[in-house]
Amino acid sequence: MGVDGLREVAASFVVPGPSGVAVRTRLKQLTPADEKVLALVGAHLGSLASRDLKVRCTEGLGHSATTSAARKRELTAASSSRWAGSLTKATHDQWALARRCQLAHIQCLEAGIRTIAHRLSLPVGAKGSKKAPGGYRSRREWHAKTRRLHVLEGRLERVRADREAGTVHVVRGGKRLARTRHHLSDAQLTEADWRRRWEAERCFLQADGESGKRYGNETIRVSPDGEVSIKLPAPLTHLANAPHGRYVLACRVGFPHRGQEWADRVAANRAVAYRIHLDVDRGRWYLTASWQLPISRTVPMAAALAHGVIGVDMNADHLAAWRLDTHGNPAGSPRRFAFDLTGTAEHRDAQVRHALTRLLHWARTCGVKAIAVEDLDFAAEKTREKHGRRKRFRQLISGMPTGRLRARLTSMADQTAITIVAVDPAYTSKWGAQHWQKPLTHENRKTTRHDAAAVAIGRRAQGRPIRRRTAPPRHHQSDGVGHRTVQAGPGVPGREGTRPHISGPRTRSVPPDRGANAGHQNAQHRSGRSAEHEFWQQDSLPLSL
């Protein structure tokens, strides 16, 4: 904690560019034979992936290069060496992801236990503060939370034991979809519909790229003219329609987005990974190509902010943005880019992309080369115990796609030569509303709290203080030279604090309790006093000296 009990604000930083790219296209005009082969290959490799995942989870922390090689040899006999490499890599990634999720679950349980234990230690009905919650409202709620504390402690003990033993719980196809099988009526699905979704999710049709190989991938190969061919596993080689156990699809593909970049990589035999999957709702097959990008040097902060910055405040249904000049002053009018986060995941993702596209177009029109966003992370703020009965607020912050929005914005901004600056979100909304909402509001423009927060975010990215000092006294009430300015410099200690009260008169030209007319208000030339309205006559100028 810093001065005045405020949290120390972390320094802003330039977000590094994306490390990879993925583009998708549809496999059009597939024949029934093509779809049958894709389904058979995906089901066969999916069963191998499930078997390998089970073995990997059984190994736990005893995993080594020897065990990995043994698993790969076993999979090679049922598929091919390249398919086996893709299967083992996907299994390892899934196990590592489960371990990270397990650690996040432990931290969430610990946060809930700390909150409940603190509130139980307080008397019933005790009021809380801004930094710590108070006691529970009634004895009934206190008793219920006591029981919940024991439940969370037992759950935490089990998860910790699993982590120490290296045990993870993974469901290929998704735990949510697996549980839906027992509630088909609530999900408005038939058993056949659910079975198609389940098989599609457990299907495995993805292959890692290999640099130096023909077209960058020997397993799933896409030629520059769009021909797609698949290396069939050993048990399914009788379905091949091309030499060397390959099956060539009847369709031709092309990538509208980054198509030239993909074509250059394929022509140079650089690594490109592919994934084929089925969209059950639409009944369409899709092909996704992905590759790694070279690590680019981060743009210096001073160069990124040389043309000003756009501060962006993310909310549940819109992005509030305001452009700031190089001096930290809001220029023009605020902009709002709305989006709708209801519906399916694909719809939400499309809404986010559309809002970010409009934001980047506006930034390019303004000539700004930097966009400042908050480094938000609600991982520790979604707990049920932290916000209690504020269910709608918990749903609000849980529905905000902070990670996805930042990843999307970083990737899209990289193509437009716009730098993303991440700032600490501490007090941006509070100080923005306190110091910038009213000054920026006039009869033709109503400034919202979110607009003011965007100004605060932009100023923090520039290294300027958010909180404004009050204006100095008028010229005839203070020193004309050497008086402090409205804004303190970046290196002034306590620049975001309020002005200290200075006792004594408002002017330092007359010491306190000095002067013949110090207490006589009418003898001083002040607005509204009788001395201002007395008879006055100027002396005539001398004609000669």
C-alpha positions as CSV (number, residue, x, y, z in Angstrom):
1,M,0.0,0.0,0.0
2,G,1.1,3.5,-0.8
3,V,0.4,6.8,0.8
4,D,-3.1,7.6,2.0
5,G,-3.8,3.8,2.0
6,L,-3.9,3.6,-1.8
7,R,-2.5,0.7,-3.7
8,E,0.8,1.2,-5.5
9,V,0.1,1.7,-9.2
10,A,2.1,-0.6,-11.5
11,A,4.0,0.9,-14.4
12,S,2.4,0.8,-17.9
13,F,4.0,-1.4,-20.5
14,V,3.7,-2.1,-24.2
15,V,1.9,-5.3,-25.0
16,P,4.0,-7.6,-27.1
17,G,2.7,-8.6,-30.5
18,P,1.0,-12.0,-31.3
19,S,3.2,-15.1,-31.4
20,G,1.0,-16.9,-34.0
21,V,-1.9,-16.7,-36.4
22,A,-4.8,-18.9,-37.3
23,V,-7.1,-18.6,-40.3
24,R,-10.1,-20.7,-41.2
25,T,-11.9,-21.6,-44.4
26,R,-14.8,-23.9,-45.3
27,L,-14.4,-27.2,-47.1
28,K,-17.1,-26.7,-49.7
29,Q,-18.5,-29.2,-52.2
30,L,-17.5,-32.3,-50.3
31,T,-18.8,-35.6,-51.6
32,P,-20.5,-38.1,-49.3
33,A,-17.4,-40.3,-49.7
34,D,-15.2,-37.4,-48.5
35,E,-17.4,-36.8,-45.4
36,K,-17.4,-40.6,-44.6
37,V,-13.6,-40.8,-44.8
38,L,-13.2,-37.7,-42.6
39,A,-15.6,-39.1,-40.1
40,L,-13.8,-42.5,-40.0
41,V,-10.4,-41.0,-39.7
42,G,-11.5,-38.6,-37.0
43,A,-13.2,-41.3,-35.0
44,H,-10.2,-43.6,-35.2
45,L,-7.7,-41.0,-34.2
46,G,-10.0,-39.7,-31.5
47,S,-10.1,-43.2,-29.9
48,L,-6.3,-43.2,-29.9
49,A,-6.2,-39.7,-28.4
50,S,-8.5,-40.8,-25.6
51,R,-6.4,-43.9,-24.9
52,D,-3.2,-41.9,-24.9
53,L,-4.7,-39.2,-22.6
54,K,-5.7,-41.9,-20.1
55,V,-2.1,-43.3,-20.1
56,R,-0.7,-39.8,-19.6
57,C,-3.0,-39.0,-16.7
58,T,-2.1,-42.3,-15.1
59,E,1.6,-41.4,-15.3
60,G,1.1,-38.1,-13.5
61,L,4.3,-36.6,-12.3
62,G,6.3,-39.7,-13.4
63,H,6.2,-38.5,-17.0
64,S,9.6,-38.6,-18.8
65,A,11.1,-38.8,-22.3
66,T,11.3,-42.6,-22.0
67,T,7.6,-42.9,-21.3
68,S,6.7,-40.4,-24.0
69,A,8.7,-42.4,-26.6
70,A,7.0,-45.6,-25.5
71,R,3.6,-44.1,-26.0
72,K,4.5,-42.7,-29.4
73,R,5.8,-46.2,-30.5
74,E,2.5,-47.7,-29.4
75,L,0.5,-45.1,-31.3
76,T,2.6,-45.4,-34.5
77,A,1.6,-49.0,-35.0
78,A,-2.1,-47.9,-35.1
79,S,-1.6,-44.8,-37.2
80,S,1.7,-43.4,-38.4
81,S,4.7,-41.7,-36.9
82,R,3.5,-38.3,-37.8
83,W,0.0,-38.9,-36.5
84,A,1.6,-40.3,-33.3
85,G,3.6,-37.2,-32.8
86,S,0.5,-34.9,-33.2
87,L,-1.4,-37.2,-30.7
88,T,1.3,-37.1,-28.0
89,K,1.8,-33.4,-28.3
90,A,-2.0,-32.7,-28.1
91,T,-2.2,-35.0,-25.0
92,H,0.7,-33.2,-23.3
93,D,-0.8,-29.8,-24.0
94,Q,-4.2,-31.0,-22.6
95,W,-2.6,-32.4,-19.4
96,A,-0.6,-29.1,-18.9
97,L,-3.8,-27.1,-19.3
98,A,-5.6,-29.2,-16.8
99,R,-2.7,-28.6,-14.3
100,R,-3.0,-24.8,-14.8
101,C,-6.7,-24.9,-14.3
102,Q,-6.2,-27.0,-11.2
103,L,-3.9,-24.4,-9.7
104,A,-6.4,-21.6,-10.5
105,H,-9.1,-23.7,-8.8
106,I,-7.0,-24.0,-5.7
107,Q,-6.4,-20.2,-5.6
108,C,-10.1,-19.6,-6.0
109,L,-11.0,-21.9,-3.1
110,E,-8.3,-20.3,-0.9
111,A,-9.8,-16.8,-1.6
112,G,-13.3,-18.0,-0.7
113,I,-12.1,-19.6,2.5
114,R,-10.3,-16.5,3.6
115,T,-13.3,-14.3,2.9
116,I,-15.7,-16.6,4.8
117,A,-13.3,-17.0,7.8
118,H,-12.9,-13.2,8.0
119,R,-16.7,-12.6,8.0
120,L,-17.4,-15.4,10.5
121,S,-14.9,-13.8,12.9
122,L,-16.9,-10.6,13.0
123,P,-20.1,-10.1,15.0
124,V,-23.4,-10.6,13.2
125,G,-24.5,-7.4,11.5
126,A,-21.1,-5.7,11.7
127,K,-20.5,-3.2,9.0
128,G,-17.7,-3.5,6.5
129,S,-15.5,-1.0,4.8
130,K,-14.4,-0.4,1.2
131,K,-11.4,-2.8,1.8
132,A,-13.0,-5.6,3.8
133,P,-16.5,-7.0,4.0
134,G,-18.4,-6.9,7.3
135,G,-20.2,-9.6,9.2
136,Y,-23.1,-11.7,8.0
137,R,-26.6,-10.2,8.3
138,S,-28.3,-12.8,10.4
139,R,-27.5,-15.9,12.6
140,R,-29.1,-18.0,9.9
141,E,-26.7,-16.8,7.3
142,W,-23.8,-17.1,9.7
143,H,-24.7,-20.8,10.3
144,A,-25.1,-21.5,6.6
145,K,-21.7,-20.0,5.9
146,T,-20.2,-22.1,8.6
147,R,-21.3,-25.2,6.9
148,R,-20.1,-23.9,3.5
149,L,-16.7,-23.2,5.1
150,H,-16.3,-26.9,6.0
151,V,-17.4,-27.9,2.5
152,L,-14.8,-25.6,0.8
153,E,-12.1,-26.8,3.2
154,G,-12.8,-30.4,2.4
155,R,-12.8,-29.6,-1.3
156,L,-9.5,-27.7,-1.1
157,E,-7.9,-30.6,0.7
158,R,-8.9,-33.0,-2.0
159,V,-7.7,-30.8,-4.8
160,R,-4.4,-30.2,-3.1
161,A,-3.9,-33.9,-2.7
162,D,-4.6,-34.4,-6.4
163,R,-2.1,-31.8,-7.3
164,E,0.6,-33.2,-5.1
165,A,0.0,-36.6,-6.7
166,G,-0.1,-35.2,-10.2
167,T,-3.7,-36.3,-10.7
168,V,-5.9,-34.3,-13.1
169,H,-9.5,-34.9,-14.2
170,V,-10.0,-34.3,-17.9
171,V,-13.0,-35.2,-20.1
172,R,-12.4,-35.4,-23.8
173,G,-15.3,-33.6,-25.4
174,G,-16.0,-31.4,-22.5
175,K,-17.4,-31.9,-19.0
176,R,-20.3,-29.6,-19.8
177,L,-21.4,-31.6,-22.8
178,A,-20.9,-34.8,-20.8
179,R,-23.3,-33.6,-18.1
180,T,-25.8,-32.5,-20.7
181,R,-26.4,-36.1,-21.5
182,H,-28.4,-36.4,-18.2
183,H,-30.5,-33.3,-19.0
184,L,-31.4,-33.6,-22.6
185,S,-34.9,-32.1,-22.1
186,D,-33.5,-29.0,-20.5
187,A,-31.0,-28.6,-23.3
188,Q,-33.7,-29.3,-25.9
189,L,-31.7,-32.0,-27.5
190,T,-32.5,-35.6,-28.5
191,E,-30.2,-38.4,-27.8
192,A,-29.2,-38.6,-31.5
193,D,-28.4,-34.9,-31.5
194,W,-26.3,-35.1,-28.4
195,R,-24.5,-38.2,-29.8
196,R,-23.5,-36.3,-33.0
197,R,-22.2,-33.4,-30.9
198,W,-20.3,-35.7,-28.6
199,E,-18.6,-37.6,-31.5
200,A,-17.7,-34.3,-33.2
201,E,-16.1,-33.0,-30.1
202,R,-14.0,-36.1,-29.6
203,C,-12.9,-36.3,-33.2
204,F,-9.2,-35.8,-33.8
205,L,-8.0,-34.4,-37.1
206,Q,-5.1,-32.1,-36.5
207,A,-1.5,-32.3,-37.6
208,D,1.6,-30.2,-36.6
209,G,3.6,-28.5,-39.3
210,E,7.2,-29.5,-40.3
211,S,9.6,-27.0,-41.9
212,G,11.4,-28.3,-44.9
213,K,8.7,-30.9,-45.8
214,R,6.6,-30.5,-48.9
215,Y,4.1,-27.6,-48.4
216,G,5.0,-27.5,-44.7
217,N,3.0,-30.5,-43.6
218,E,3.2,-34.2,-44.6
219,T,0.1,-35.4,-42.7
220,I,-2.5,-32.9,-43.8
221,R,-1.2,-31.3,-47.0
222,V,-2.7,-28.3,-48.7
223,S,-1.0,-27.3,-52.0
224,P,-0.8,-23.7,-53.3
225,D,-3.7,-24.4,-55.7
226,G,-5.9,-25.5,-52.8
227,E,-5.8,-29.3,-53.1
228,V,-6.3,-31.0,-49.7
229,S,-4.9,-34.5,-49.0
230,I,-4.7,-36.5,-45.8
231,K,-2.3,-39.3,-44.8
232,L,-4.6,-42.1,-43.8
233,P,-3.8,-44.1,-40.6
234,A,-2.6,-47.7,-41.2
235,P,-5.9,-49.5,-40.5
236,L,-7.7,-47.2,-43.1
237,T,-5.2,-47.2,-46.0
238,H,-7.7,-49.2,-48.0
239,L,-9.7,-46.0,-48.4
240,A,-6.9,-44.2,-50.2
241,N,-7.5,-42.7,-53.7
242,A,-4.0,-41.4,-54.2
243,P,-0.5,-43.0,-54.0
244,H,1.4,-43.6,-50.7
245,G,-1.8,-44.1,-48.7
246,R,-3.2,-40.7,-49.1
247,Y,-6.8,-39.5,-49.6
248,V,-7.4,-36.4,-51.7
249,L,-10.6,-34.4,-51.1
250,A,-12.8,-33.4,-54.0
251,C,-12.9,-29.7,-53.0
252,R,-10.5,-26.9,-53.4
253,V,-9.8,-24.4,-50.6
254,G,-8.5,-20.9,-50.3
255,F,-8.0,-18.5,-47.3
256,P,-9.6,-15.1,-47.8
257,H,-7.8,-13.7,-44.8
258,R,-4.0,-13.7,-44.9
259,G,-4.2,-15.8,-48.0
260,Q,-1.1,-14.4,-49.5
261,E,0.9,-14.9,-46.3
262,W,-0.3,-18.5,-46.2
263,A,0.6,-19.1,-49.9
264,D,4.1,-17.7,-49.3
265,R,4.7,-20.1,-46.4
266,V,3.4,-23.1,-48.4
267,A,5.5,-22.3,-51.4
268,A,8.6,-22.0,-49.3
269,N,7.8,-25.3,-47.5
270,R,7.6,-23.6,-44.1
271,A,5.7,-25.2,-41.2
272,V,1.9,-24.8,-41.2
273,A,-0.4,-26.7,-38.8
274,Y,-3.9,-27.8,-39.9
275,R,-7.0,-28.8,-38.1
276,I,-10.2,-30.2,-39.7
277,H,-13.5,-30.1,-37.6
278,L,-17.2,-30.4,-38.1
279,D,-19.8,-27.8,-37.1
280,V,-22.7,-30.0,-36.1
281,D,-25.3,-27.2,-36.0
282,R,-24.5,-26.1,-39.6
283,G,-23.4,-29.5,-40.9
284,R,-20.3,-28.0,-42.4
285,W,-16.6,-29.0,-42.4
286,Y,-13.9,-26.4,-41.8
287,L,-10.2,-26.3,-42.2
288,T,-8.0,-24.1,-39.9
289,A,-4.4,-23.3,-40.8
290,S,-2.0,-21.9,-38.1
291,W,1.6,-21.0,-38.0
292,Q,4.0,-19.1,-35.7
293,L,5.1,-15.6,-36.2
294,P,8.7,-14.3,-35.7
295,I,9.2,-12.4,-32.5
296,S,9.1,-8.7,-33.3
297,R,10.8,-6.0,-31.3
298,T,8.5,-4.0,-29.0
299,V,8.0,-0.4,-30.0
300,P,9.5,2.0,-27.4
301,M,6.8,3.7,-25.2
302,A,7.9,7.2,-26.2
303,A,7.7,6.4,-29.9
304,A,4.3,4.8,-29.5
305,L,2.9,7.9,-27.7
306,A,4.5,10.4,-30.0
307,H,1.2,11.1,-31.8
308,G,-1.1,10.9,-28.8
309,V,-3.1,8.0,-27.5
310,I,-6.6,6.7,-27.4
311,G,-7.8,5.6,-24.0
312,V,-10.3,2.7,-24.0
313,D,-12.5,1.7,-21.1
314,M,-14.1,-1.8,-21.5
315,N,-17.6,-2.3,-20.3
316,A,-20.2,-5.1,-20.4
317,D,-21.8,-3.8,-23.6
318,H,-19.5,-1.2,-25.2
319,L,-16.1,0.2,-25.5
320,A,-15.8,3.8,-24.4
321,A,-12.9,5.6,-26.1
322,W,-11.4,9.1,-26.1
323,R,-8.5,10.5,-28.0
324,L,-5.8,12.5,-26.0
325,D,-3.2,14.7,-27.5
326,T,0.5,14.6,-26.6
327,H,-0.1,16.8,-23.6
328,G,-2.8,14.5,-22.1
329,N,-5.7,16.8,-23.0
330,P,-8.9,15.2,-24.4
331,A,-9.4,16.1,-28.0
332,G,-12.7,16.0,-30.0
333,S,-15.6,14.0,-28.7
334,P,-15.7,10.6,-27.0
335,R,-16.6,7.5,-29.1
336,R,-18.6,4.4,-28.1
337,F,-18.4,1.1,-29.8
338,A,-21.2,-1.2,-28.7
339,F,-21.4,-5.0,-28.8
340,D,-23.8,-7.7,-27.6
341,L,-22.4,-10.5,-25.5
342,T,-25.5,-12.7,-25.5
343,G,-26.0,-15.8,-27.6
344,T,-23.5,-18.4,-28.7
345,A,-19.7,-18.1,-28.3
346,E,-19.3,-17.6,-32.0
347,H,-21.8,-14.7,-31.9
348,R,-20.0,-13.1,-29.0
349,D,-16.6,-13.4,-30.6
350,A,-18.0,-11.8,-33.8
351,Q,-19.4,-8.9,-31.9
352,V,-16.0,-8.3,-30.2
353,R,-14.2,-8.4,-33.5
354,H,-16.6,-6.0,-35.1
355,A,-16.2,-3.5,-32.2
356,L,-12.5,-3.7,-32.3
357,T,-12.4,-3.3,-36.1
358,R,-14.3,0.0,-35.8
359,L,-12.0,1.1,-33.0
360,L,-8.9,0.5,-35.1
361,H,-10.4,2.2,-38.1
362,W,-11.1,5.3,-36.0
363,A,-7.6,5.2,-34.5
364,R,-6.1,5.1,-38.0
365,T,-8.3,8.0,-39.1
366,C,-7.1,10.1,-36.2
367,G,-3.5,9.3,-36.9
368,V,-2.9,7.9,-33.5
369,K,-0.4,5.1,-33.1
370,A,-1.2,3.8,-29.6
371,I,-4.3,2.5,-27.8
372,A,-4.3,2.3,-24.0
373,V,-6.3,-0.5,-22.3
374,E,-6.6,-1.7,-18.8
375,D,-4.7,-4.8,-17.7
376,L,-7.8,-6.4,-16.4
377,D,-7.9,-9.8,-14.7
378,F,-11.1,-10.8,-13.0
379,A,-9.8,-14.2,-12.0
380,A,-9.8,-13.3,-8.3
381,E,-12.9,-11.1,-8.5
382,K,-15.5,-13.7,-9.6
383,T,-15.8,-15.6,-6.4
384,R,-19.2,-16.1,-4.9
385,E,-17.9,-15.3,-1.4
386,K,-16.4,-11.9,-2.4
387,H,-19.5,-10.3,-3.8
388,G,-22.1,-12.4,-1.8
389,R,-25.6,-11.6,-2.9
390,R,-24.6,-9.4,-5.8
391,K,-25.4,-12.1,-8.3
392,R,-26.0,-9.8,-11.3
393,F,-22.6,-8.1,-10.7
394,R,-20.9,-11.5,-10.6
395,Q,-22.6,-12.5,-13.8
396,L,-21.5,-9.1,-15.3
397,I,-17.8,-9.5,-14.6
398,S,-17.9,-13.2,-15.5
399,G,-19.3,-12.3,-18.9
400,M,-16.7,-9.7,-19.8
401,P,-14.3,-11.3,-22.2
402,T,-11.2,-9.5,-20.9
403,G,-8.6,-12.0,-22.0
404,R,-10.2,-12.6,-25.4
405,L,-10.6,-8.9,-26.1
406,R,-7.0,-8.2,-25.3
407,A,-5.8,-11.1,-27.4
408,R,-8.0,-10.0,-30.3
409,L,-7.0,-6.4,-30.0
410,T,-3.3,-7.2,-29.9
411,S,-3.5,-9.5,-33.0
412,M,-5.7,-7.0,-35.0
413,A,-3.6,-4.0,-34.0
414,D,-0.4,-5.7,-35.1
415,Q,-1.7,-5.6,-38.7
416,T,-2.4,-1.9,-38.6
417,A,0.9,-0.8,-37.0
418,I,-0.9,0.3,-33.8
419,T,0.7,-0.3,-30.4
420,I,-1.3,-1.5,-27.5
421,V,-0.3,-0.1,-24.1
422,A,-1.5,-1.9,-20.9
423,V,-2.1,0.2,-17.8
424,D,-2.9,-0.6,-14.2
425,P,-6.7,-0.4,-13.7
426,A,-6.4,0.9,-10.1
427,Y,-8.8,3.9,-9.5
428,T,-9.2,4.7,-13.2
429,S,-13.0,4.7,-13.0
430,K,-13.2,6.5,-9.6
431,W,-10.7,9.2,-10.3
432,G,-11.9,9.6,-13.9
433,A,-15.5,10.3,-12.7
434,Q,-14.2,12.5,-9.9
435,H,-11.8,14.8,-11.8
436,W,-12.8,14.6,-15.5
437,Q,-16.5,13.9,-15.8
438,K,-17.8,17.3,-14.7
439,P,-15.2,19.5,-16.5
440,L,-15.8,17.6,-19.8
441,T,-19.6,17.9,-19.6
442,H,-21.4,20.9,-21.2
443,E,-24.8,21.6,-22.6
444,N,-24.1,19.9,-25.9
445,R,-22.3,16.8,-24.5
446,K,-23.0,14.6,-21.6
447,T,-19.9,12.8,-20.4
448,T,-20.4,9.5,-18.7
449,R,-18.3,7.8,-16.1
450,H,-17.0,5.4,-18.8
451,D,-15.9,8.3,-21.0
452,A,-14.1,9.9,-18.1
453,A,-12.4,6.6,-17.3
454,A,-11.1,6.4,-20.8
455,V,-9.4,9.8,-20.3
456,A,-7.9,8.5,-17.0
457,I,-6.6,5.4,-18.8
458,G,-5.0,7.4,-21.6
459,R,-3.3,9.8,-19.2
460,R,-1.9,6.9,-17.1
461,A,-0.5,5.4,-20.3
462,Q,1.3,8.8,-21.0
463,G,2.7,8.8,-17.4
464,R,0.6,11.8,-16.4
465,P,-1.4,12.1,-13.2
466,I,-5.1,11.3,-13.3
467,R,-6.2,13.4,-10.4
468,R,-6.5,17.2,-11.2
469,R,-5.3,19.9,-8.9
470,T,-7.6,22.8,-8.3
471,A,-6.9,26.0,-10.3
472,P,-4.6,28.6,-8.6
473,P,-6.0,31.9,-7.4
474,R,-6.6,34.7,-9.8
475,H,-3.6,36.9,-10.8
476,H,-4.4,39.8,-8.4
477,Q,-4.8,37.4,-5.5
478,S,-1.4,35.6,-5.8
479,D,2.1,36.0,-7.1
480,G,2.3,36.7,-10.8
481,V,5.6,34.9,-11.2
482,G,6.7,31.6,-9.8
483,H,3.3,30.3,-8.7
484,R,2.6,26.6,-9.0
485,T,0.8,25.4,-12.2
486,V,-2.5,23.5,-12.4
487,Q,-0.8,20.1,-13.2
488,A,2.2,18.8,-11.3
489,G,5.1,17.4,-13.2
490,P,5.6,13.6,-13.4
491,G,8.5,13.6,-11.0
492,V,6.8,15.6,-8.2
493,P,6.2,13.5,-5.1
494,G,2.6,13.3,-4.1
495,R,1.4,14.8,-7.4
496,E,-1.9,12.9,-7.2
497,G,-2.7,14.2,-3.8
498,T,-4.9,17.1,-2.9
499,R,-3.5,20.6,-2.3
500,P,-2.5,21.1,1.3
501,H,-4.3,23.9,3.2
502,I,-2.0,26.9,3.8
503,S,-3.0,29.1,6.8
504,G,-2.9,32.9,6.5
505,P,-4.0,35.3,3.9
506,R,-4.5,34.3,0.2
507,T,-1.6,36.6,-0.9
508,R,2.0,36.5,0.3
509,S,2.6,40.2,-0.4
510,V,1.2,41.3,2.9
511,P,2.2,39.2,6.0
512,P,-0.6,38.1,8.4
513,D,-2.0,40.8,10.7
514,R,-0.1,43.6,9.0
515,G,-1.3,46.7,7.1
516,A,-3.6,49.4,8.2
517,N,-6.6,48.2,6.2
518,A,-6.1,44.4,6.8
519,G,-9.5,44.1,8.5
520,H,-11.3,46.9,6.7
521,Q,-13.0,45.3,3.8
522,N,-14.6,48.6,2.4
523,A,-11.2,50.2,2.2
524,Q,-10.0,47.5,-0.2
525,H,-10.9,47.5,-3.9
526,R,-13.0,44.4,-4.0
527,S,-16.0,43.5,-6.1
528,G,-19.3,44.4,-4.4
529,R,-17.8,46.8,-1.8
530,S,-18.7,50.5,-1.4
531,A,-15.1,51.7,-2.1
532,E,-15.7,50.6,-5.7
533,H,-18.5,53.0,-6.2
534,E,-17.0,56.2,-4.6
535,F,-16.4,59.4,-6.5
536,W,-13.1,59.2,-8.4
537,Q,-11.3,61.8,-10.6
538,Q,-8.0,61.6,-12.4
539,D,-5.5,64.4,-12.0
540,S,-4.8,66.5,-15.1
541,L,-1.5,66.0,-16.8
542,P,1.0,68.8,-16.5
543,L,1.6,70.8,-19.6
544,S,5.2,71.3,-18.9
545,L,7.9,69.9,-16.7
